[in-house]
Amino acid sequence: MHMTGLRFLDRYFSGVDPRLVMAFFLMAALLLCQFALALGAGFLAVAFGGANVTGFVFPLALLGANAVCFALIWRHLHAPRPPALDSIGFVPSRVSLGTTLAFVLLLYLVAAMLAGFYVQLVDYDGQQATTEMIMEVSKNSLFVKTPMMIAVVGIGPALEEIIFRGYLQSALTDRFGPAVGIGAGALIFGAFHFQPEAFPLLALIGAACGIAYHVTRSLWPAILLHMMNNAAFIIGLFYLDGTS
């Protein structure tokens, strides 16, 4: 069995699939780093920059936490016994590029349609806490919106797909089968965001990404689908709701 590349994890979880260990360790690391970096940067912003710099703290904390997690993934991929790249999806799609893109688009449209039904069914009025936080820190400033879009639309989806599909879903699928792998991965993905009002929608996009990953055996279609979903949210928030 391959190793995580982190001695304390390999020592205490020697009998557990390293992909599963890495998945939960990266979730914890991402949350802790976001909190620590946001807290530290917030103190500095208040002390030296005032309100104009404070809005820059949140996207920088996201980017910094993502960077730490990518460093841990790099360490894992260069462990003494590294994982096979195909076991965590770091390979091209097993179907043609055209078929892959069409499949991703189909999944996106189906997920959007189901999300629309849910919104109408429960009179859902959006991810209020997340929306208000993003708009508060952005203040319609391109200086803040740019790193926010990079974090939310680009780097964030790539990291989350590695964690939830590459590591978590792969480990669960190999142990319990694809239904459990996709379903549990989607539910944990939804719960990880700590947004109860948006949990069904988050689990839905997690399931769509899980299906994309399972069918293509590649992370790239899942990452693309996740990016499309986040891009639609950010574009709607920044440019289509009359606040920009």
Steps between C-alpha positions, in 0.01 A plus 500: 500500500625848423572763765376852567852639524420646844662290773248560776211401272679190378580405860151537645295393196722231355210262438270752330488581129735801468255666260235501771751630754609777265140597425406565862839646588473750212145595604624578851809680370292713263261611774774568755716690253210714382416591858860567606590701189177702510554577868863601455439701184200665661707624791762637260237664281337673795836605644662627181250530220158583631171422326640524147736208560271292719296386198814349350544269800238237415621413147862503617410260780331271248798510266747448782311202640475350152875544453572312824274212391658481156841478670372204705368335184837554331665336800263205469572458131872490580476264799739202526217284366285746303152418370442400142379813321204319349383398851424865580396619155814679382456362149317614185137408452453148370252627240561748220529872565175577317308233688648615829402864443150402389459277805617777734257744340216247530576444869513874560163556332336211685640620833384855425151376412474293820633794700231717345230253604636499854511879516137522391389216725637640826498870408877509541637855498868432450805440713440809709795471736751429223353759267500773761855420606635504145321823413613664824865424443484583130334842522486500119877540483681326213807496726315258729276329245794372295664284771153397616415368153838326475440330835134410453492422127850371432716367780227406746313260270824331394603440862155383611472254213837350588384462861144382453523309175867411452559389858168447677281360223776283359568340839130445575427366152781246516375382841121524470414553134415804284156571649648544849804681365297756306223534758716525812745729323217732400347506849834568669574768241169670578552478876858628476382845387302557824206661321188308616264698278704411193583139592268335241640718222860440606441126523339512155800662335723262696308205357524642148877541537518149645320356197729692265802361682370144508403487133816663364742367766659843493497802731504754219132469397393522865718808549353660188144432616577640846656811344194555281272480801706744707546735205124520451458586870771767502397660170141516616606646834740761367349600167140384457325603819530873463766550765802554279 
